[in-house]
């Protein structure tokens, strides 16, 4: 049976499960990246659902699925924005860590240990689906996108984020972040599994979704801040909808 689950990847992130909320630990880069991700999602929600971007509960009344949620780094802010959040991950240890932190934060999030294709088999659908820094870690990226498409309600919004397969991403993410600066544990990423924007766009359209936008994200090493950019050579975000 075809699956999106790459057991080596699941085991790798399971070993790091206790460190998800350590802002100085293995996921320090992701904590620094999170504000720009939330900003992008907020803007996408406002534009797509015609809502006030400044509203504190901009996602109020929307059902939201976080695919590959890890320890809940994006699920928690989405719950604070008012969304009814379901979050899934293939790692039981990640889900356990996410549940504990969510409970401590007083948030109601439906965490489940399962793959996207298994949730799709239940017939569940959501207004918003997030799949951030996940597609480059799965066994079958096209199956993942097709499963997400099945899970998205007509008129819903998909937001994805991943890494482009370019010489720049190899130099910055593999050599720089993992080996030189050691921001990430060695082996966190496999450059060969990075996905070019054209490839991801093709998966999206093959899955019956309509591409809305692709935007780049850049890191400024001096200010240590991520910002949105037109440059998609390393990190990029994609939005799509189901017509």
Buried (B, 14 or more C-beta within 10 A) or exposed (E): EEBBBBEEBBEBBBEBBBBBBEEEEBBBBBBBBBEBBBBBBBBBBBBBBEBEEEBEEBBEEBBBBBBBBBBBBBBBBBBBBBBBBBBBBBBEBBBBBBBBBBEEEEBEBBBEBBBBBBBBEEEEBBBBBBBBBBBBBBBBBBBBBBBBBBBBBEEBBBBBBBBBBBEEBBBBBBEBBBEEEEBBBEEBBEBEBBBBBEBBBBBBEEBEBEBBEBBBBBBEEEEEEBEBBEBBBBBBBBBBBBE
